[in-house]
Amino acid sequence: MRILRVAALAAGGLLLMSSQVIPAQAHGGPSYRWELTPTGSTAQFRGLAAVSKDVAWVGGTEGTVLRTVDGGRHWQNVSPKGAEALQFRDVEAFDAKRAVALSIGVGEDSRVYRTADGGKTWTETFRNTDENAFYDCFAFNDDKHGLAMSDPVDGKFRIAATSDGGKSWKVQSNAGMPAALPGEFAFAASGTCLVAGPGRTAWFATGGGDRPRVFRTNDGGRHWRVSDSPMASGTAAGIFSLAFRNPLFGVAVGGDFEKPDEAVKAASITYDGGRTWKLVPADKAPKGYRSGSHFVPWSPSTVVAVGPSGSDVSFDGGRSWKQFYDGSFDSVECAGHGSQAGCWASGAKGAVGRLMH
């Protein structure tokens, strides 16, 4: 989204070793809390990639990219050289060594960088040359296939695709893309306006028009279908984040980012792969605008949402939510299996937290 601007904050030091436990602020569930892992940076981290409880990457303002491989006890600054003017709003990581980072902005500010050595070196693998395009977010089905999504160009959302893990990208034909509504766009808020599922499935969400919508593909981005959503829409409102447990069961969160403390039609759920959506009533919705969401690995129906006014958890697949933290985060992501499963959140002033449960 072109109007979603975050003031650049100076990126700070390289490593910090201490952590701070933030207790739950409401009765949100058994022992859910964020453990802050100081990063030594003052950047705003909207880009986040969770690999496991030990490994995570974050990307943010002033071209900052950090990585931890020990559960947040140490953070290493692995920012690409020469990228200080960029804002990394999305990071996708396959393991501790391989990651891809997306910078957002009009024209050539939208770029993709890739590393295969833990951030020691980066290669720029995509640079947008269309001054009308603005890439918001990207997602990968596996370590080869991924999609990146731009706000509408010539009346349609634009998709770039990779089949080699981000080494190369190709802008797709828009013949299979439904027309955008007047004023419709996506939000580059947490890297989850576009999410990928199994096989070649993917979804992206919008706002800005007279109603928010969810687009879905089953063939790797060549053809898309679109459904209306009952959530809020407007110049600062819509769906900011999608999370899917499987090809049918998903949640959407958002609201109005100019009203961060109000649940303005802020959540909905789907049981048919995004074809239809049911609005969560305000008294059961997250307690304000939420910019990021993700299902946890250890429970099939538990999902976490974050935003500037707090974090919420749902234990029933998004039908009802309880706030458990009243601090600010922009993004949340979970990954891993069994004892290696973990959830991370990131946000302003270098904030990164690991979910404890």
C-alpha angles and dihedrals in degrees: 000000000000097000094053100095126168120195112246113252125201116261111231141194133344109243143014125179107192129084136202127215116221111201123222113276096202139020094277099146142299110330097323109162141141121248107205116222107197111228103192089237134106094201121122107247112207091147113080135166121184117199100167141324087288105036126060139146129207131192130193152135125344090030092290122166122172132183135196127191098175105059096277098305088119128023121196123206105230098163117160112256115252094018098104093118093055133090115221105208099167135036126182118191129188096188141328092299107035123063140147124210129198123206117200135216145091118311116333094006086079104084141146124222126190133198131187098178105059095275098305088121133013133198123206104229102172136027121178112230099181110098089206095057125089117180114214108178146340139208140191130222090199138339091294111035123063143150133213121200130211130192113261120303116189090356100310137084111254125228129198118192138200129194098179103061096274098310090120136011134202126197108234128228112264093216092105095045119098116234118270121243119246107282094005119149143144129252120246089203108119111353091259102097083098121040132176129219136189120313109357099328123130140159135200131190135212147192138177098080128087088282136012118248141195121221121200136189133190098185106058098276102310095111129024137190123199135210132191120243129213092221126110121285137184141103091311100020140078140081111332100174141024128196126183126191092191137343092290109029118071147141134215126203134184135101127171115329090201087063101045095165096052128081095224101179084311106166143031138171137216132200098181104059096275099308091117131017132201120209117235109229115250093246090057099036127096111288095252146346110330125198103183139037140171140169114245117240097229100057128043095215103033119104131172127211129191138192142150093284099045152304127275135192130206120199095185103058097274099311092115133012138202125198114233102169132035099197128099129271130154103195140030131185136170132199145156135062135258114337090358095058117118144161126215135189131195139186149132128355093020094300117166125165137185118216115242120197 
